[in-house]
Amino acid sequence: MIKYTHQFLVKLEDMIAESDYFLRYEKGTFKSGYCLLRDQKIMIVNKFFTTEGKINTLLEILKGISLDTTKFSEKNLKLYEELQQEEVSSPT
């Protein structure tokens, strides 16, 4: 289901844009490649990552937070639910 393409990255960015979080790409020395400011609801991802790195980072962030899906369009709600199912079914 996860495709490491620019189009999939755009879908993730679109889904996050409909949530109550803001996504920013910045340079920085994040040990994990990202910084999550929960109180201000801001996700900051290393802008020098490849497309695959950005996708993996966003998926990692989405595992650790829950988004308010009330404002989601139908396609973004479906994507969010598929990502949640994939997290549950993926072996650890």
C-alpha positions in Angstrom: 0.0 0.0 0.0 2.8 2.4 0.8 4.5 3.6 -2.4 7.6 5.7 -2.1 6.7 8.2 -4.8 6.3 11.9 -4.9 2.5 11.5 -5.4 2.2 9.4 -2.2 4.1 12.1 -0.3 1.7 14.7 -1.7 -1.2 12.6 -0.5 0.3 12.4 3.0 0.9 16.2 3.0 -2.7 16.8 1.9 -4.1 14.6 4.6 -2.0 16.4 7.3 -3.0 19.8 5.9 -6.7 18.9 6.6 -5.8 17.9 10.1 -5.1 20.3 13.0 -1.4 19.9 12.6 1.0 22.1 10.4 3.8 20.5 8.4 7.0 22.3 7.8 10.2 21.2 6.1 13.2 22.9 7.7 16.9 22.3 8.0 18.1 21.2 11.4 20.0 18.7 13.5 17.1 16.5 14.5 18.5 13.2 15.7 15.4 11.4 14.5 15.0 13.5 11.4 12.0 15.4 12.7 10.7 17.5 15.6 7.1 17.3 16.8 5.8 20.3 18.8 2.6 18.7 20.2 1.4 21.8 22.1 1.6 23.9 19.0 0.6 21.0 16.7 3.6 21.5 14.3 5.5 18.8 12.6 9.0 19.8 11.4 10.8 17.4 9.0 14.3 17.6 7.7 14.1 19.3 4.3 17.2 17.5 3.0 15.6 14.0 3.3 14.8 12.1 0.1 11.2 11.5 -0.8 11.5 8.0 0.8 12.9 9.5 4.0 10.2 12.1 4.2 7.5 9.5 3.7 9.0 7.2 6.4 9.3 10.1 8.8 5.7 11.2 8.3 4.5 7.6 8.8 6.6 7.4 12.0 5.0 10.7 13.2 1.5 9.5 12.4 2.1 6.3 14.4 2.7 8.4 17.5 -0.2 10.9 17.3 -3.9 10.8 16.5 -5.3 13.3 14.1 -8.8 14.9 14.3 -10.5 13.3 11.3 -13.7 15.4 11.5 -12.4 17.8 8.8 -11.0 15.1 6.5 -12.3 14.7 3.0 -13.5 11.2 2.2 -10.3 10.2 0.3 -8.1 11.5 3.1 -10.2 9.7 5.7 -9.9 6.5 3.7 -6.1 6.9 3.5 -5.8 7.6 7.2 -7.8 4.5 8.1 -5.7 2.4 5.7 -2.5 3.7 7.3 -3.9 2.9 10.8 -4.8 -0.7 9.6 -1.4 -1.1 8.1 0.3 -0.1 11.4 -1.8 -2.7 13.2 -1.1 -5.5 10.8 2.6 -4.8 10.3 4.9 -7.2 12.1 7.1 -5.8 14.9 
